[in-house]
């Protein structure tokens, strides 16, 4: 059974930082990309950042220059370093693992940016 284990969410003040982690049991050879998505209350889920097996990355315009996605292939883990957090970054952040056959989703971790 495929598992995605997310961690690192929490409450942080505006301007603060958090680092999200997502470890997967999906065999590394099957992974084509990994990414982070978020969904705020009353809004649709949106892509935050994505990284391919080749290392190419793309980011939502709203997080460029503040967030950095990275991965550790040996640990089958993807990270999202979030700096200069803003109240509008508050959302449930979910990890997604893409394979040629299907996609796998984590359960999500809450990130709240508030003073």
C-alpha positions as CSV (number, residue, x, y, z in Angstrom):
1,X,0.0,0.0,0.0
2,X,1.4,3.3,-1.1
3,X,2.1,5.8,1.7
4,X,2.8,9.5,1.7
5,X,3.8,10.9,5.1
6,X,3.7,14.7,5.4
7,X,5.1,16.7,8.2
8,X,6.2,20.2,9.1
9,X,3.0,22.2,9.1
10,X,1.9,24.4,12.0
11,X,1.3,28.0,13.2
12,X,3.8,30.7,12.3
13,X,3.8,34.5,12.4
14,X,3.9,36.5,9.2
15,X,7.4,36.7,7.9
16,X,8.3,33.4,9.5
17,X,9.4,30.2,7.9
18,X,8.3,26.5,7.8
19,X,9.7,23.5,6.1
20,X,7.3,20.8,4.9
21,X,8.5,17.2,4.2
22,X,6.8,14.4,2.3
23,X,8.2,10.9,2.4
24,X,6.8,8.3,0.1
25,X,6.9,4.5,-0.2
26,X,6.5,4.7,-3.9
27,X,9.4,3.0,-5.6
28,X,11.8,5.7,-6.8
29,X,12.0,4.3,-10.3
30,X,8.3,4.9,-10.7
31,X,8.2,8.5,-9.7
32,X,8.1,11.1,-12.5
33,X,7.4,14.2,-10.4
34,X,6.6,15.3,-6.9
35,X,4.8,18.4,-5.8
36,X,3.0,20.5,-3.2
37,X,-0.5,21.8,-3.6
38,X,-2.6,23.9,-1.2
39,X,-6.2,24.5,-0.6
40,X,-7.5,27.5,1.4
41,X,-11.0,27.6,2.8
42,X,-13.5,28.4,0.1
43,X,-10.9,28.2,-2.6
44,X,-9.9,25.6,-5.2
45,X,-6.7,23.5,-4.7
46,X,-3.8,25.1,-6.5
47,X,-0.3,24.0,-7.4
48,X,2.4,25.6,-5.1
49,X,5.5,23.9,-6.5
50,X,6.5,20.9,-8.5
51,X,9.8,19.1,-9.2
52,X,10.4,16.5,-11.9
53,X,12.7,13.5,-11.7
54,X,15.1,15.5,-13.9
55,X,15.1,18.3,-11.4
56,X,13.0,20.8,-13.3
57,X,10.9,23.0,-11.0
58,X,7.9,25.3,-11.4
59,X,6.2,27.5,-8.9
60,X,3.0,29.4,-8.4
61,X,3.6,33.1,-9.1
62,X,2.4,33.9,-5.6
63,X,5.3,32.0,-4.0
64,X,8.2,32.6,-6.4
65,X,11.2,33.9,-4.5
66,X,9.8,32.8,-1.2
67,X,9.3,29.1,-1.5
68,X,11.8,26.4,-2.6
69,X,11.1,22.9,-3.5
70,X,13.8,20.2,-3.3
71,X,14.0,16.4,-3.1
72,X,16.2,13.7,-1.7
73,X,15.9,10.8,-4.1
74,X,17.6,8.3,-1.8
75,X,15.1,9.1,0.9
76,X,12.2,9.4,-1.6
77,X,11.3,12.7,0.1
78,X,10.3,16.1,-1.2
79,X,10.7,19.3,0.8
80,X,9.1,22.7,0.6
81,X,11.0,25.4,2.3
82,X,8.6,28.3,2.9
83,X,10.1,31.7,3.8
84,X,8.6,35.2,4.3
85,X,5.2,33.6,5.0
86,X,2.1,35.7,4.6
87,X,-1.4,35.3,6.0
88,X,-2.6,34.4,2.5
89,X,-0.4,31.3,2.5
90,X,-2.7,29.8,5.1
91,X,-4.0,26.6,3.7
92,X,-3.9,22.8,3.9
93,X,-0.8,21.7,2.0
94,X,-0.8,18.3,0.3
95,X,1.9,16.3,-1.3
96,X,1.4,14.7,-4.7
97,X,3.6,11.9,-6.2
98,X,3.2,11.4,-10.0
99,X,3.9,8.1,-11.8
100,X,3.1,7.2,-15.4
101,X,0.1,5.2,-14.3
102,X,-1.4,7.2,-11.5
103,X,-1.0,10.0,-8.9
104,X,-0.8,9.6,-5.2
105,X,-1.9,12.2,-2.6
106,X,-1.0,12.7,1.0
107,X,-3.6,13.6,3.6
108,X,-2.4,17.2,4.0
109,X,-0.9,19.3,6.7
110,X,-2.3,22.6,8.0
111,X,-0.2,25.7,7.6
112,X,-1.5,28.8,9.4
113,X,0.1,32.2,9.2
114,X,-1.2,34.5,11.8
115,X,0.0,36.9,14.4
